[in-house]
Amino acid sequence: MTNENIPYTDNADITVRPQQVRERTARPQEPAAPVQQVFQQQQQRQATGKRCPHCGAINEMEAMFCAQCGQPIGTAVCPHCGAEIDPDADFCEVCHHYVKKDVCSYCGARLKGDEAYCPECGSPRGGLVCPTCNTLNEFAFCKKCGSALTAEAKELVKELHKNPDFQELLEIVRDYSKLENALPYNSERDIVKEQMSQKLRERVLTLLAKDEGVPQPIIPPVTSKRMTREELEEQKSVKIKMLSSILDKLAVQPSASPVKARNFAMASKPQGVRLAWVCNWKHAMHSSPCGCAKPHLGGKWVILGKNSTDEIKDDK
C-alpha cells in the first residue's frame, strides 16, 4: 500500500518514515530578511565606515589603509608642527621636516626609533651639514646645492656617471650652458663692428709677420661664435628638446622606498642648468625631491631655463 503523503523518490534505498514527513511539513520556514532591513544595514555600515577614495570600498573608521586596494585613506599628524599628512608620506611639506622615526632618511634602513646614528650608514639623526654651502640637511644629498653627503650617495653618483644616457645628458648640458651665456647680436651694427674687428686683426698680424721677414703671411681666419638672437633661441630650443628626452629616460619610477627614490633623483640631477622637480603625487613643481612628501610615487626633472617664470613650490 502506498502512502500518498510520502514524497516520491527514485532512490529505493532511502526509507522515509511518516514521522519525518510530519516534521518536515510542520517545520515553519524562516522568513527572509526584508529588503528594507538589508538596505538599512548597508546604510549603517556606510555611515559608520570610511570610504576609500581610490576604489570606493568601506573600511573601519580607524583604518589608515584600504583593506581592499591597500591605498592610504586616512591622515597622520606631523610630529613637528601638527599638520595633517598622508600616512605614507615621510616628509612634511608644511614645516619641511622628515617625519619617519623608524626609517633612516639617508639610506632607508629600518630603525628602532631611538638611535643617534643609523646602524646601516652611520649618518647622524640630527642632520648633516653640507661642506659646500653649509646647509643643514636631513637627506643624503644637499637640498640647496645638490652635493652628495654620504658614502652611499657618492657611490650612487659614480655608478650613474657610467650610464650612457647620463653621459649624453652631461654633454648636452655643457652645450646648453654655453648657449645660455652666449652674447647674441643685438643689431646689424654689431655684425658690422665684428667684421671690422676681424679685418683689423688680419691687417695687424700681416704687418707683424712681414716685419719678421715673412713676405706673404697666411693669417688663419677666426670663426665667430656669435649669432643673432633668433639663431641663438633656435639652438637653445633644440638642446632643450634633447635634454627633455633624456630626462624622461632618467625619470624616477614608482617604488616602495621614498628614500631610495629621492636619492636616485638627486644623483641624476645635472649641474649647469636650471631645473625643477615635478612629482607624480600632486604634479607640483619642487626645487628638488627633498621637498616632496612622496617621491616614491615617481617624478622627473624639467628644464626651467635662465629666465623662466614658472612657479616653484616653496619647499626650501
ROPA-295443 format. One line per field, with one value per residue (C-alpha): residue number from 1; residue in one letter; x, y, z. Coordinates in steps of 0.5 Angstrom, whole numbers, plus 500, padded with zeros to 3 digits. Example, Ala and Ser with C-alpha at 12.3 -4.5 7.8 and 13.67 -1.06 7.14 Angstrom:
2
resi [1;2] .
resn [A;S] .
X [525;527] .
Y [491;498] .
Z [516;514] .
//
This chain:
316
resi [1;2;3;4;5;6;7;8;9;10;11;12;13;14;15;16;17;18;19;20;21;22;23;24;25;26;27;28;29;30;31;32;33;34;35;36;37;38;39;40;41;42;43;44;45;46;47;48;49;50;51;52;53;54;55;56;57;58;59;60;61;62;63;64;65;66;67;68;69;70;71;72;73;74;75;76;77;78;79;80;81;82;83;84;85;86;87;88;89;90;91;92;93;94;95;96;97;98;99;100;101;102;103;104;105;106;107;108;109;110;111;112;113;114;115;116;117;118;119;120;121;122;123;124;125;126;127;128;129;130;131;132;133;134;135;136;137;138;139;140;141;142;143;144;145;146;147;148;149;150;151;152;153;154;155;156;157;158;159;160;161;162;163;164;165;166;167;168;169;170;171;172;173;174;175;176;177;178;179;180;181;182;183;184;185;186;187;188;189;190;191;192;193;194;195;196;197;198;199;200;201;202;203;204;205;206;207;208;209;210;211;212;213;214;215;216;217;218;219;220;221;222;223;224;225;226;227;228;229;230;231;232;233;234;235;236;237;238;239;240;241;242;243;244;245;246;247;248;249;250;251;252;253;254;255;256;257;258;259;260;261;262;263;264;265;266;267;268;269;270;271;272;273;274;275;276;277;278;279;280;281;282;283;284;285;286;287;288;289;290;291;292;293;294;295;296;297;298;299;300;301;302;303;304;305;306;307;308;309;310;311;312;313;314;315;316] .
resn [M;T;N;E;N;I;P;Y;T;D;N;A;D;I;T;V;R;P;Q;Q;V;R;E;R;T;A;R;P;Q;E;P;A;A;P;V;Q;Q;V;F;Q;Q;Q;Q;Q;R;Q;A;T;G;K;R;C;P;H;C;G;A;I;N;E;M;E;A;M;F;C;A;Q;C;G;Q;P;I;G;T;A;V;C;P;H;C;G;A;E;I;D;P;D;A;D;F;C;E;V;C;H;H;Y;V;K;K;D;V;C;S;Y;C;G;A;R;L;K;G;D;E;A;Y;C;P;E;C;G;S;P;R;G;G;L;V;C;P;T;C;N;T;L;N;E;F;A;F;C;K;K;C;G;S;A;L;T;A;E;A;K;E;L;V;K;E;L;H;K;N;P;D;F;Q;E;L;L;E;I;V;R;D;Y;S;K;L;E;N;A;L;P;Y;N;S;E;R;D;I;V;K;E;Q;M;S;Q;K;L;R;E;R;V;L;T;L;L;A;K;D;E;G;V;P;Q;P;I;I;P;P;V;T;S;K;R;M;T;R;E;E;L;E;E;Q;K;S;V;K;I;K;M;L;S;S;I;L;D;K;L;A;V;Q;P;S;A;S;P;V;K;A;R;N;F;A;M;A;S;K;P;Q;G;V;R;L;A;W;V;C;N;W;K;H;A;M;H;S;S;P;C;G;C;A;K;P;H;L;G;G;K;W;V;I;L;G;K;N;S;T;D;E;I;K;D;D;K] .
X [500;503;502;501;504;511;515;517;524;528;533;530;535;532;526;522;518;512;514;520;515;510;516;518;512;510;517;516;521;525;523;528;530;526;530;529;533;538;539;539;545;548;547;549;556;557;555;560;566;571;570;577;577;581;576;570;571;568;573;573;574;581;584;589;590;584;583;581;586;592;592;592;585;587;591;597;600;607;610;614;608;602;600;596;600;599;600;606;609;616;616;612;611;609;614;620;622;623;618;619;623;623;627;633;633;639;639;632;635;630;631;628;627;632;638;643;646;644;647;647;650;653;649;647;640;640;643;649;652;654;661;660;654;654;647;644;640;636;638;644;644;644;638;641;647;646;652;653;654;654;659;653;650;657;658;651;653;659;655;650;656;657;650;651;644;647;654;650;646;652;655;648;648;655;653;647;650;655;649;646;652;653;652;648;648;643;643;646;651;654;655;659;663;666;667;671;675;677;680;684;686;689;692;696;698;700;705;708;709;712;717;719;721;715;713;707;704;698;693;688;681;677;670;666;661;656;650;643;638;634;639;641;634;633;639;637;630;634;638;632;628;635;635;628;628;634;631;625;629;632;625;624;619;614;618;617;622;622;629;632;627;630;637;637;633;638;644;641;641;646;649;650;642;636;632;625;623;616;613;607;604;601;604;607;614;619;626;628;625;628;622;617;613;612;618;617;611;615;617;622;627;624;628;626;631;635;629;624;618;615;613;617;613;616;620;627] .
Y [500;507;513;519;524;520;524;520;519;515;512;506;505;511;510;516;515;518;522;525;527;531;534;537;539;542;546;553;556;562;569;572;579;585;589;595;592;590;597;600;595;598;605;604;601;607;612;609;607;611;610;609;615;610;604;606;600;602;601;602;609;608;605;608;604;601;593;593;596;598;605;610;613;617;622;622;628;631;631;637;642;638;639;633;629;623;616;614;621;621;629;635;640;645;645;642;636;629;625;618;616;608;609;613;619;618;610;608;603;601;604;603;610;612;611;617;614;610;603;602;608;611;618;622;623;631;632;633;640;641;642;646;651;650;648;643;637;631;627;624;630;637;640;647;645;638;636;628;628;620;615;611;618;619;612;612;619;615;609;614;617;610;611;612;617;621;622;624;629;632;633;637;641;644;646;649;653;656;658;661;665;667;674;675;680;686;690;690;695;689;685;691;692;685;684;691;688;682;686;690;683;681;687;688;680;681;687;684;678;682;685;678;677;673;676;673;671;667;669;664;666;667;664;668;664;670;669;673;673;669;664;663;662;656;653;653;650;644;643;643;638;634;635;633;627;624;627;623;617;618;619;616;611;609;605;602;607;614;615;611;615;621;619;617;623;628;623;624;632;635;641;648;648;651;645;644;637;635;630;625;626;633;635;640;644;643;646;639;632;634;638;633;628;622;622;614;616;618;624;628;634;639;645;652;656;662;667;662;665;658;658;653;651;654;648;650] .
Z [500;498;503;498;504;503;497;491;490;485;491;493;499;502;507;509;516;517;523;519;514;519;522;515;513;520;521;519;514;517;513;509;512;509;503;507;513;509;506;513;515;509;510;517;515;510;516;521;516;512;504;500;495;490;490;494;499;506;512;519;521;525;518;515;509;505;506;499;495;500;498;504;506;513;515;520;524;523;530;529;527;528;521;517;513;509;513;507;507;510;510;512;506;512;516;512;517;516;520;520;526;524;518;516;512;509;507;508;513;519;526;533;533;539;535;535;529;523;524;517;514;520;519;525;526;528;520;516;515;507;507;500;502;510;509;515;511;513;507;503;498;500;498;496;492;491;494;496;503;505;502;499;496;493;490;487;483;481;478;475;471;468;465;457;458;464;460;454;459;461;455;452;459;457;451;453;459;453;450;456;457;450;447;441;436;438;432;425;427;432;426;422;428;429;421;422;428;424;419;423;427;420;418;424;424;417;419;424;420;415;420;422;414;412;405;404;411;412;417;420;420;426;426;430;435;436;432;432;438;433;432;439;441;436;438;445;443;440;446;451;447;447;455;456;452;456;463;461;461;467;471;478;477;483;488;495;499;499;501;495;490;493;493;486;483;487;484;477;477;472;474;470;468;472;474;478;480;478;483;481;487;486;480;484;482;487;488;489;491;498;499;496;501;497;492;491;487;482;478;474;473;468;465;467;463;466;466;467;471;472;480;484;491;497;500;502] .
//
